[in-house]
């Protein structure tokens, strides 16, 4: 049973004039983030106010093979995620198949794809290309520049290996090489602490209040004053031969006027200090991240988002990318919705919160904060209006490609 605020908010969301119609599309001057649901992997498509575009993550892996832990693959398992994602991009991209940037948050197959789960192979320019994740999407889209955490030596902070996710690193290295040699892709290392590397390319002078701050990457976190903390420095100096790839995730804070958006891949790990005490690296993010309006949940809500980080970010809207029944676990949901960590109403928008989980967590008060149209699978669209003072969050039906709007909630970014 929803609380009073929940009932009022969802009633308003369902009564919005856009509900029941096809998604209206991008409008010049707006900043959008499309959280694309596939049930298999994580992927976001960003459109900056001047029309600059970025595909942030494009995974593919055998999530269906997890049996009872799998969630519905939508629109259907008849195509692989890379193709579904590309088809979505083609429906919303103001430049058709041309995409300015692609970015891989970290080297895991649910964010990149890998040879062990693919849609086959294609022959191009005398080379055989494995179609999985980004490489599959590139059959339909044209990427101009890539940002990568380990380019060009694949050795930061230590050599990047395939030990945790067999084949993903080699897959992306081969993809980058082919795209450079045959399709003109530029590849650039993501530089932690910079504002302006990930920049508008088409008409930046018209939107001076829009910026992208490179928050974290390769286990380093940047403070607003430019100071960078290297969380893994001692471990690397001690001769580490392997690191948790999640802790290497790239993260950004995107600002537009008063509006702020946080995303940091799967940034989660536990480390041990020199004195032997353990700590969660997300707590270090809490020390440099101020409040945001919308935040993507780290690591799909799988034992991530400690209390200090939730309290620091304190968004009006949480969005979680889901491909497993073990995502958005109860302890994480409790923290996201805990009014003692920060006051006020908030909305939680998972790509899906399946019936099995709803039954398992029945009676939990935090269920009241989940937007109902998300329960059975939805694309979540963040749409920030020109100047960043107002924004909306829409749920689009993911069961087909109609882009039908199921709910729209409106927010004041200055609140």
C-alpha positions in Angstrom: 0.0 0.0 0.0 1.5 3.3 -1.0 1.7 6.2 1.5 -0.1 9.5 0.9 2.8 11.1 -1.0 3.3 7.9 -3.0 -0.4 7.7 -4.0 -0.4 11.4 -5.0 2.8 11.3 -6.9 1.9 8.2 -8.9 -1.6 9.5 -9.6 0.0 12.6 -11.1 2.5 10.6 -13.0 -0.2 8.5 -14.6 -2.4 11.5 -15.4 0.3 13.4 -17.3 -0.8 14.4 -20.8 2.2 12.4 -22.3 1.0 9.1 -20.8 -0.3 6.6 -23.4 1.6 8.4 -26.2 4.9 7.7 -27.9 7.9 9.4 -26.3 8.1 13.0 -27.5 11.9 13.0 -28.2 14.7 15.3 -27.4 14.4 19.1 -27.5 17.3 21.5 -28.2 18.6 22.9 -24.9 17.5 19.8 -22.9 19.9 17.3 -21.2 18.6 13.8 -21.3 19.8 10.4 -19.9 18.1 7.3 -21.3 18.5 4.3 -19.0 17.9 1.5 -21.5 16.4 -1.7 -20.1 17.3 -5.0 -21.7 17.2 -7.4 -18.8 20.7 -8.5 -19.8 23.1 -5.6 -19.2 23.6 -1.9 -18.3 23.5 0.9 -20.9 22.7 4.6 -20.9 22.4 7.0 -23.8 23.1 10.7 -23.0 22.1 13.7 -25.0 23.7 17.0 -24.0 21.9 20.3 -24.5 23.6 21.1 -27.8 22.9 17.6 -29.2 26.2 16.0 -28.4 25.6 12.3 -27.7 27.2 9.5 -25.7 26.6 5.8 -25.3 27.8 5.0 -21.7 28.2 1.2 -21.4 26.7 -1.3 -23.8 26.9 -4.8 -22.3 25.9 -8.3 -23.2 26.3 -11.5 -21.3 24.4 -14.6 -20.5 22.1 -13.2 -17.8 19.4 -15.6 -19.0 21.6 -18.5 -18.0 21.2 -17.6 -14.4 18.0 -19.5 -14.3 15.6 -18.4 -11.5 17.9 -15.4 -10.8 17.2 -14.0 -14.3 14.8 -11.2 -15.0 12.7 -10.8 -18.2 14.7 -10.0 -21.3 12.8 -7.2 -23.1 11.5 -6.6 -25.7 12.5 -10.3 -26.2 15.5 -12.6 -26.2 15.3 -12.9 -30.0 18.0 -10.3 -30.4 21.1 -9.6 -28.4 21.4 -6.6 -26.1 23.8 -4.7 -28.4 21.2 -4.7 -31.2 18.3 -3.8 -28.9 20.4 -0.9 -27.5 21.4 0.3 -31.0 17.8 0.2 -32.1 16.7 2.3 -29.1 19.5 4.8 -29.8 18.3 5.2 -33.4 14.8 6.1 -32.2 16.0 8.9 -29.9 19.3 10.2 -31.3 18.9 13.6 -33.0 21.8 12.6 -35.3 20.6 9.2 -36.5 23.3 6.7 -36.4 26.1 9.2 -35.6 27.1 9.1 -31.9 29.8 11.5 -30.7 31.1 9.5 -27.8 31.2 6.0 -26.4 32.4 5.2 -22.9 33.0 2.0 -21.1 32.8 2.4 -17.3 34.9 -0.7 -16.6 35.9 -4.0 -18.1 33.0 -6.3 -17.3 30.8 -8.1 -19.8 27.5 -6.6 -18.5 28.9 -3.2 -19.5 31.0 -4.1 -22.5 30.1 -7.5 -24.0 32.5 -10.4 -24.5 33.2 -13.2 -27.0 31.7 -15.9 -24.8 28.2 -14.5 -25.4 27.7 -13.1 -28.9 25.4 -12.6 -31.8 27.8 -14.2 -34.2 30.6 -12.7 -36.3 30.8 -10.3 -39.1 33.4 -10.0 -41.9 34.6 -6.4 -42.4 37.7 -5.2 -44.2 39.1 -8.7 -44.3 38.7 -9.0 -40.5 36.4 -11.2 -38.4 34.5 -9.2 -35.8 32.8 -10.7 -32.8 29.4 -9.1 -32.2 28.8 -8.5 -28.6 27.9 -5.4 -26.7 29.6 -2.3 -28.1 30.9 -4.1 -31.2 27.4 -5.3 -32.0 26.0 -1.8 -31.5 28.7 -0.6 -33.9 27.0 -2.6 -36.7 24.2 0.0 -36.6 25.9 3.1 -35.1 28.9 5.2 -35.8 31.1 6.2 -32.9 33.4 9.1 -33.2 35.4 9.1 -30.0 35.8 6.6 -27.1 36.8 7.3 -23.5 38.6 4.4 -21.9 40.0 4.0 -18.4 43.2 2.2 -19.3 44.1 3.5 -22.8 46.6 3.2 -24.4 48.7 0.7 -22.5 46.0 -1.1 -20.6 48.2 -1.0 -17.6 46.7 1.5 -15.2 47.1 1.1 -12.3 48.3 -2.5 -13.1 48.0 -4.5 -16.4 44.3 -5.0 -17.1 43.6 -8.8 -17.4 40.7 -11.0 -18.2 40.9 -13.0 -14.9 37.5 -11.9 -13.6 35.6 -11.7 -16.8 37.1 -14.0 -19.4 37.6 -12.4 -22.7 36.1 -8.9 -22.1 39.4 -7.0 -22.1 40.7 -8.7 -25.2 37.3 -8.2 -26.8 37.4 -4.4 -26.3 41.1 -4.1 -27.2 40.4 -5.8 -30.6 37.3 -3.7 -31.1 39.2 -0.4 -30.4 42.0 -1.5 -32.8 39.6 -2.4 -35.6 37.5 0.8 -35.1 40.7 3.0 -35.2 42.1 1.3 -38.3 39.0 1.0 -40.3 36.4 3.4 -39.1 38.2 6.5 -37.8 37.5 6.1 -34.1 39.5 8.2 -31.8 40.3 6.7 -28.4 41.3 8.9 -25.4 42.1 8.1 -21.8 39.6 9.3 -19.3 41.3 11.9 -17.1 40.1 12.0 -13.5 39.6 15.5 -12.1 39.0 17.2 -15.4 36.1 19.4 -16.3 35.7 19.7 -20.1 37.2 16.5 -21.4 33.8 15.1 -22.0 32.5 18.3 -23.7 29.7 19.5 -25.9 30.9 19.3 -29.5 28.2 21.1 -31.5 27.2 24.4 -29.9 28.9 24.6 -26.5 28.8 28.4 -26.1 25.0 28.5 -26.0 24.9 26.4 -22.8 27.7 27.7 -20.5 26.1 26.3 -17.3 26.5 22.7 -18.6 29.6 20.7 -17.6 30.9 17.2 -17.0 33.3 16.6 -14.1 35.4 13.4 -14.3 34.8 12.2 -10.7 36.6 8.8 -10.5 38.5 6.2 -12.4 41.2 3.5 -11.9 40.6 3.7 -8.1 41.2 7.4 -8.0 38.7 10.0 -6.8 38.8 13.8 -7.5 37.6 16.4 -5.1 36.0 19.6 -6.5 39.2 21.5 -5.7 41.2 19.2 -8.0 42.9 17.1 -5.3 43.0 13.4 -6.3 43.0 10.5 -3.8 44.4 7.2 -5.0 42.7 4.6 -3.0 44.7 1.7 -4.4 48.2 3.3 -4.2 49.4 1.2 -1.3 48.0 -2.0 -2.7 49.6 -1.5 -6.1 52.9 -0.5 -4.4 52.7 -3.8 -2.4 52.8 -5.8 -5.6 49.1 -6.5 -6.3 48.6 -8.6 -9.4 44.8 -8.3 -9.6 42.2 -5.7 -8.5 38.5 -5.6 -8.3 37.4 -4.2 -11.7 34.3 -2.6 -10.1 36.6 -0.3 -8.1 38.2 0.9 -11.3 34.9 2.3 -12.6 34.7 5.6 -14.3 32.3 8.1 -12.7 31.0 11.6 -13.5 29.0 14.4 -12.0 27.1 16.3 -14.7 25.8 19.8 -13.9 23.4 22.0 -15.8 22.5 25.2 -13.9 21.2 24.1 -10.5 20.7 20.5 -11.6 23.3 17.7 -10.9 23.5 14.1 -11.9 25.8 11.4 -10.5 26.9 8.1 -12.2 29.8 5.9 -11.3 29.4 2.5 -13.0 29.8 -0.4 -10.5 32.1 1.6 -8.2 32.1 -0.7 -5.1 34.9 -2.7 -3.3 36.3 -3.3 0.1 39.9 -2.4 0.9 42.2 -2.8 3.8 44.3 0.0 5.2 47.9 -0.3 6.4 46.6 -0.7 9.9 44.5 -3.7 8.9 41.1 -2.0 9.1 38.7 -2.6 6.2 36.7 0.1 4.6 34.3 0.5 1.7 35.6 2.7 -1.1 32.2 4.3 -1.8 32.6 6.0 1.6 35.5 7.9 0.0 33.1 9.2 -2.7 30.9 10.5 0.1 33.7 12.8 1.2 33.8 14.7 -2.2 30.3 14.3 -3.6 27.7 17.0 -2.6 24.0 16.7 -3.1 22.6 15.8 -6.5 19.1 15.7 -8.0 19.3 12.3 -9.7 21.8 9.5 -9.0 22.4 6.2 -10.7 22.7 3.4 -8.1 26.2 1.9 -8.0 26.7 -1.8 -8.9 23.0 -2.3 -9.7 22.1 -2.0 -6.1 24.0 -5.2 -5.2 25.4 -4.6 -1.8 26.5 -1.1 -2.6 25.6 2.5 -1.6 26.7 2.7 2.0 24.9 5.1 4.4 27.5 7.9 4.1 27.2 8.0 0.3 23.4 7.9 0.4 23.4 10.8 2.8 25.9 12.8 0.8 24.1 12.4 -2.5 20.6 12.7 -1.1 18.8 12.8 -4.5 15.2 13.3 -5.3 15.4 10.4 -7.8 17.4 7.1 -7.6 17.7 5.1 -10.9 19.0 1.5 -10.9 20.1 -0.6 -13.9 18.9 -4.2 -13.4 19.6 -7.6 -15.0 19.3 -9.9 -12.0 17.0 -10.8 -9.1 19.9 -10.1 -6.7 20.0 -6.4 -7.7 18.5 -3.7 -5.4 18.8 -6.1 -2.5 16.8 -5.2 0.6 19.7 -3.6 2.7 20.5 -1.3 -0.2 16.8 -0.3 -0.7 16.4 0.3 3.0 19.3 2.8 2.9 18.1 4.6 -0.3 14.7 5.1 1.3 15.9 5.8 4.9 14.6 9.3 5.9 17.1 9.4 8.8 19.9 9.5 6.3 18.4 12.5 4.6 14.9 13.9 4.9 12.2 14.4 2.3 10.4 12.4 -0.4 12.2 10.5 -3.1 11.5 8.2 -6.0 13.3 4.9 -6.8 13.2 3.9 -10.4 14.7 0.4 -11.1 14.7 -0.9 -14.7 12.6 -3.7 -13.2 11.5 -5.0 -9.8 10.1 -8.4 -10.7 7.2 -10.2 -9.0 9.5 -12.7 -7.3 11.2 -9.8 -5.5 8.0 -8.1 -4.6 6.8 -11.2 -3.0 10.0 -11.8 -1.1 10.1 -8.2 0.2 6.3 -7.8 0.7 5.6 -5.5 3.6 8.8 -3.5 3.3 8.1 0.2 3.7 10.6 1.1 1.0 8.4 -0.5 -1.7 6.3 2.6 -1.4 9.1 4.6 -3.0 9.4 2.5 -6.2 7.6 4.0 -9.2 4.9 1.4 -10.1 5.5 1.5 -13.9 9.0 0.3 -13.3 7.9 -3.0 -11.7 7.5 -5.0 -14.9 10.3 -3.4 -16.9 10.8 0.1 -18.2 13.2 2.4 -19.9 13.8 5.4 -17.5 14.2 8.8 -19.2 15.6 11.8 -17.3 14.8 15.0 -19.2 16.3 18.2 -17.8 14.8 21.4 -19.2 16.8 24.3 -20.7 18.8 25.9 -17.9 18.5 23.0 -15.5 15.8 24.5 -13.2 13.2 21.8 -13.8 13.3 18.2 -14.9 11.1 15.1 -15.4 11.5 11.4 -15.1 9.5 9.3 -17.5 8.9 5.5 -17.6 8.6 4.1 -21.1 7.2 0.6 -21.8 10.1 -1.7 -22.5 8.0 -4.7 -23.6 8.0 -3.5 -27.2 9.6 -0.7 -29.3 6.6 1.6 -29.2 8.3 4.0 -26.7 4.9 4.4 -25.0 5.0 6.6 -22.0 3.6 5.0 -18.8 4.3 7.7 -16.3 5.9 11.1 -16.0 7.0 12.8 -12.7 8.0 16.5 -12.7 10.5 18.0 -10.3 12.0 21.4 -9.4 15.8 21.2 -9.4 16.0 24.1 -7.0 14.0 22.4 -4.3 
